[in-house]
Amino acid sequence: MVSANNKESILAATGKLLKEMAQANKIEIKDIAAIFFTTTPDLNAEFPASATRELGWPSNLALLCGHEMNVTNDLPRCLRILMLVNTEKGPEEITHVYLGEAKKLKNKPSLSIGGNT
């Protein structure tokens, strides 16, 4: 969760989450293919992708920002990052990082694919 809708808070939260994700999964920056950043609609003061430049990550890294759907009772000021990495690791070896209030999202039931939904 981002503390406030301002440039400094968005960049700080994004930088922290990027570093935690890279550290938790032992990711080398050269292995990142692309990063998708989304925020809830209440965060619009800065592009989260700008944090990669502050971290000194390569300027040729593919980055995309967008807003999440505006869902009633969703967690406010929420930042999500999907990092696409060239790796030999299987899905069970990937650590998904949730910080602050976003930890509540970790246990939300997910959509069932296939079978009766």
Kinemage of the C-alpha trace (Angstrom):
@kinemage 1
@onewidth
@group {chain A} dominant
@subgroup {mainchain}
@vectorlist {calphas} color= white
{ca met a 1} P 0.000 0.000 0.000
{ca val a 2} L 1.275 3.437 -0.923
{ca ser a 3} L 1.085 5.903 1.977
{ca ala a 4} L -0.194 8.845 -0.105
{ca asn a 5} L -0.982 9.884 -3.667
{ca asn a 6} L 2.164 11.899 -4.298
{ca lys a 7} L 5.289 11.378 -6.375
{ca glu a 8} L 7.584 10.652 -3.437
{ca ser a 9} L 5.304 8.040 -1.841
{ca ile a 10} L 4.616 6.244 -5.115
{ca leu a 11} L 8.305 6.074 -6.044
{ca ala a 12} L 9.345 4.981 -2.534
{ca ala a 13} L 6.751 2.190 -2.381
{ca thr a 14} L 7.579 1.042 -5.904
{ca gly a 15} L 11.319 1.008 -5.249
{ca lys a 16} L 10.845 -0.962 -2.044
{ca leu a 17} L 8.624 -3.563 -3.713
{ca leu a 18} L 10.967 -3.954 -6.705
{ca lys a 19} L 13.968 -4.490 -4.419
{ca glu a 20} L 12.081 -6.975 -2.217
{ca met a 21} L 10.921 -8.944 -5.275
{ca ala a 22} L 14.426 -9.075 -6.760
{ca gln a 23} L 15.992 -10.078 -3.442
{ca ala a 24} L 13.373 -12.705 -2.531
{ca asn a 25} L 13.773 -14.416 -5.901
{ca lys a 26} L 17.519 -13.812 -6.401
{ca ile a 27} L 16.788 -11.970 -9.647
{ca glu a 28} L 19.604 -10.432 -11.629
{ca ile a 29} L 18.487 -7.256 -13.378
{ca lys a 30} L 19.872 -8.515 -16.711
{ca asp a 31} L 17.346 -11.391 -16.589
{ca ile a 32} L 14.268 -9.137 -16.391
{ca ala a 33} L 12.358 -9.108 -19.696
{ca ala a 34} L 9.602 -6.653 -18.734
{ca ile a 35} L 7.765 -5.193 -15.767
{ca phe a 36} L 4.072 -4.306 -15.576
{ca phe a 37} L 2.983 -1.870 -12.871
{ca thr a 38} L -0.646 -1.324 -11.874
{ca thr a 39} L -2.189 0.892 -9.240
{ca thr a 40} L -5.662 1.398 -7.943
{ca pro a 41} L -7.298 4.436 -9.619
{ca asp a 42} L -6.660 6.608 -6.547
{ca leu a 43} L -2.912 6.649 -7.338
{ca asn a 44} L -2.227 8.986 -10.231
{ca ala a 45} L 0.494 11.416 -9.107
{ca glu a 46} L 3.400 9.547 -10.761
{ca phe a 47} L 4.187 6.613 -13.030
{ca pro a 48} L 5.451 3.772 -10.793
{ca ala a 49} L 7.818 2.671 -13.567
{ca ser a 50} L 9.859 5.826 -12.956
{ca ala a 51} L 11.235 4.132 -9.832
{ca thr a 52} L 13.333 1.802 -11.995
{ca arg a 53} L 15.319 4.801 -13.209
{ca glu a 54} L 15.934 5.958 -9.627
{ca leu a 55} L 17.251 2.469 -8.850
{ca gly a 56} L 19.642 2.729 -11.788
{ca trp a 57} L 18.038 -0.142 -13.670
{ca pro a 58} L 18.623 -0.224 -17.462
{ca ser a 59} L 16.780 2.373 -19.523
{ca asn a 60} L 16.015 -0.230 -22.214
{ca leu a 61} L 13.944 -2.366 -19.823
{ca ala a 62} L 10.366 -2.792 -21.106
{ca leu a 63} L 7.964 -1.112 -18.655
{ca leu a 64} L 4.204 -0.574 -18.680
{ca cys a 65} L 1.904 1.200 -16.208
{ca gly a 66} L -1.858 0.913 -15.875
{ca his a 67} L -4.749 1.139 -13.440
{ca glu a 68} L -6.544 -1.784 -11.843
{ca met a 69} L -10.294 -2.100 -12.228
{ca asn a 70} L -12.196 0.176 -9.864
{ca val a 71} L -13.687 -2.530 -7.630
{ca thr a 72} L -15.920 -1.615 -4.695
{ca asn a 73} L -14.198 -2.165 -1.329
{ca asp a 74} L -10.820 -2.873 -2.932
{ca leu a 75} L -7.683 -2.050 -0.969
{ca pro a 76} L -6.990 1.680 -1.484
{ca arg a 77} L -3.669 3.059 -2.764
{ca cys a 78} L -2.522 -0.391 -3.859
{ca leu a 79} L 0.454 -0.978 -6.146
{ca arg a 80} L 0.939 -4.282 -7.952
{ca ile a 81} L 3.964 -5.377 -9.964
{ca leu a 82} L 4.215 -8.237 -12.448
{ca met a 83} L 7.853 -8.893 -13.299
{ca leu a 84} L 8.592 -11.139 -16.275
{ca val a 85} L 11.947 -12.819 -15.740
{ca asn a 86} L 13.979 -15.209 -17.861
{ca thr a 87} L 14.481 -18.090 -15.437
{ca glu a 88} L 14.665 -21.857 -15.136
{ca lys a 89} L 12.624 -21.730 -11.907
{ca gly a 90} L 9.212 -23.340 -11.794
{ca pro a 91} L 6.130 -21.532 -10.431
{ca glu a 92} L 6.483 -23.284 -7.075
{ca glu a 93} L 9.964 -21.775 -6.690
{ca ile a 94} L 8.826 -18.171 -7.152
{ca thr a 95} L 8.237 -16.030 -4.058
{ca his a 96} L 5.357 -13.574 -4.458
{ca val a 97} L 5.959 -10.483 -2.339
{ca tyr a 98} L 3.190 -8.649 -0.464
{ca leu a 99} L 4.060 -5.618 1.652
{ca gly a 100} L 2.030 -3.763 4.277
{ca glu a 101} L -1.741 -3.870 3.901
{ca ala a 102} L -1.390 -5.760 0.605
{ca lys a 103} L -0.682 -8.892 2.669
{ca lys a 104} L -4.467 -9.094 3.071
{ca leu a 105} L -4.720 -9.820 -0.660
{ca lys a 106} L -2.562 -12.924 -0.373
{ca asn a 107} L -5.359 -15.093 0.972
{ca lys a 108} L -8.195 -13.854 -1.244
{ca pro a 109} L -9.884 -16.691 -3.115
{ca ser a 110} L -8.881 -16.772 -6.755
{ca leu a 111} L -10.996 -17.423 -9.820
{ca ser a 112} L -11.325 -21.104 -10.584
{ca ile a 113} L -10.270 -21.949 -14.122
{ca gly a 114} L -11.859 -24.997 -15.705
{ca gly a 115} L -14.560 -27.140 -14.207
{ca asn a 116} L -17.647 -25.524 -12.695
{ca thr a 117} L -17.286 -21.827 -11.991
